[in-house]
């Protein structure tokens, strides 16, 4: 409608009109125009939108509510948190994440939230407010979600989130593949080498009958209800791929499935690094047949330690030029020293019977050697203390006979098998016990301390130092796990969801949030320059190398206030302004005046 100059602008609102027909009462939704004329309020019904029960059944009421919510402006004086959402929005838009989701889950009518909008809202929530998932609508109403993403907070109710998670679950694999390729193409992310590892996400609740939430062993050596998550991280620390797996799934099956999907999604020439779970001959041959390059530590049962002692030896190792970033500030005498050599390794493929030629880098680390020897010393001391306790109780309630003593001694010696000589006997009807360390056995066991073996099928001129440098980025994937589990940025446990589809979809969305998280860190570091620090990232204004965690933390407390002239952004700190400049972030609101 048109408003004549000088006239009073009418207000429009909805109301419920109740009509009684016999014994029944019907409710109708009406659109009403109200205006004040001559000191009196005049109302006029513009349209009757329909009966409430019929509108609910058809979904039209939900669409009306969504349309009105999008048009509802925030009140004057209302403050909303911005935090790191400007950074999140920029990366989400560059990734084309909305389009990646909509390609598999088409957008519904504009008046309602599309699945892509829900996914974006959850990603923003995980990055800006990484608390256990609860009351997303409440968080969104206090954050600048509507201003930056056009998503009305009131539509992010639990029912809608749950339905979208169920819809998203079947297409999650396709979406994360699309997002991974988008990160490679649009951000120039290096995906020629990926570091793979598994972690666990603990789950609260019974979940009887769930195929995803299962009881399994965790890294803390405890059995608990959990979901496993496989992560693939590139050498720059960007977790490009995260896939949920059943909590009791074997590492080998998870790694095998991930390798197949990554090989199919990425260009030829992919090199993978993994932990020793992949270090079986069968797995290495399978990867080689699939055309995948690898650098993987061998497991003990491959016999690499005996091969090292019999055919290589310490004299064959040469100093390696490798220095980790975390030790760069230390004096040379305090840094870890590395030695190594590269040797050919021919194996027989257990599935095809063919011979395959690999190479093995035998690596000695002074830090690893010291750790192994300290652990052995602690084990020996613990065993001797346990033996002394047994000796103090000989002939008593628990150790009446030699057989009782032998049974207990056998259990005590398991961690130090062959390193302690124990003699038991009887004297005057009472059991006896004596022991001593076997110096020769301890010396022999120490011959391979600090040595591990890295198997590879990489072609061309290759040295032990290059193999070591390639493998040493493996901790990057463990950092991604810490981010996912809440020790740094994204807290997803405990998971309170109702079925496998919702749990798997939420973990997949957390994986997409980790991609955004990693790209924010990568882009800041690239813009800042190698090894450069950023002022004000740490408490007391100290400088630090930017990480995803301290970049997001730098924006905590930043917000906007809605005024009669429009939204106004808080004054930026020097660090916040510098990050926006590095990333060329467009700020849509003016800052508060000084």
C-alpha positions, 0 to 999 in steps of 0.5 A: 500500500501507499502512504500519503505524505504527512499521514500516520503509518499504520501497523500490521499484526496478526491475531487469533479470532475465535468463532463458536459454531455449536459446541465447537470453537474454531480459531482463525489467523487474521492479518489486522491493520491498526492506526490511530485517528483522532486519538482513537485506535482503528482496526481493520481486518486486511485478510483472514489467513485461514483456520489454525488447525488447517494451517498447521496440517498443511504447514502453511502456519509454519511458513507464515511464522517463518516469513514474519520472523524474517521481517521482524527487526531487532528492537532499538537498544538491543545488543547482540554478540558478534564474536568471531561470526564475521570470520565464520561468514567470510569463510563459509561464503568463500567455501560455497558451503550453502551451495554444497548442502543445497545441491544435495538437500534442495532449499525449501520455500524462503519463508522457512529455514532451508537445510543449508541455513540450519547447517550454517547456524550449527557451524556458527554455533560450534565455532562461536559458542562451543558449549555442549549442544543445548538451546541453539535458538536461545544462543542465536537470539543473543548472537548476530545470526540474523544480521549476518546470516539472515537466519531468524533465531526463533526458527532454530527450535529443537524439532526443526534441528532434529528433522534437518539432521535426519535429512542431512545424514544420508548426504553427509558423505557427499557434502564433506567430499564437496567441501573438501574439494572446495577448500582445495580449489578456492583456498589453495589447500594442499591435499597431496598428503593427508594424515589419518587418525582415529579418535573417540567421542564419548556419548551420554545415555543408553542408546540401546540398539544403536549401530553407531553408539557402541561400547569400545576401548578409548585412548584412556584404556577404558571401555565406554559408550562412544562414537569413533571419528576418523580425521584426515588433516593436510600438512598445513593443519586443516582437517579436511575430512571427518567421518563418524564410525561405530564406537566398536569399529576396528581401526583397520576397517575404518582406515580402509574405508576412508582410504577408498573414499579419499582416493576416489575423491582426490586426484592421483598421487595422494600420499597418506600418513597414519599411525601404526594401526595401518602398519601391517604388511597386508594394509601396506600392500593394499594401499600400494595396489590402490596407487596410494603413496604412504609413510607409515610406522611399522608394527612390532609384529612385522619384525622390524626390530629384529631386522634392525638388530640383525642387519642394520645396527646403530653403526649404520645410522647417520645424523638427520637434519630435522628440528621440530618447531616446538624445540627451535627456541631451545639450545642445541644441546637440549634439542632432540637428536635424530639418526637414521638410514633407509633400507630396501624392504621386499614383502610378499602380498598376502592377497596376490602372492606378488612381491612388492618393493618398499623402503624402510627408514630406521629412525633413532630419536634421543627423546624416544630412547630416554622415554623408553628407558625411563618407562623400563626403569619405572616398570622394573622398580614397580616389579621389585616393589611388588616382589618385596611386598610378596617377600614380606608376606611369605608364609602368611595368609596369601602366600602359604605355599610355593605354588601361591608365590609362583602364581603371584610372581608370574603376574608381577613379571609380565611387564618386565618379562625376561629382565628380572631373575626370580628364584622361589623355593621352600625352607622349613616348610615356608616358601622363599623368594629372591630376585635380581635384575638380569643386566645382560637381558636389560642391555640386550633389550636396550640395544633398540631403544629409541628406534622405530621404522617408517615404511614407505613406497614413495618413488625416486631419490629418497632419504631417511630425513625426508621420510622423517619430515613427512611423517612428523606432521602426524601430530596435526591430526591429533590437534584436530581431534583435541579441537573436536573434543573440546580441549581447544575449540569445539565441544561436542561431548556429551552428545544428547541426541535421539538416533544414529542419523542425528548423532552421525549428522551432528558429528559430520557438521562438526567436521565441517566446522573444523574445516572452517576453523582450520581455514581461518587459521591458515588464511591468517598465517598466510597473510601474516607471513611465515613464523610471524607473530601477532600482537595481543593474542595472549593475555597481557597483550603478548604476541603469539603465532596465530592459531584457530583457538586464539584467533576466535578467542580474540573476538570474544565480547565483540558485539553490536547495538541497535540504535535508531540510526542502525546497528553500531559495532563496538570499538575494535581492538588493535588485534581484532582490526589487524585480523580483519585487515589480514583477511580483508573482512568487510565490516557491515556496520560503523564502529562506535565513536571514540 
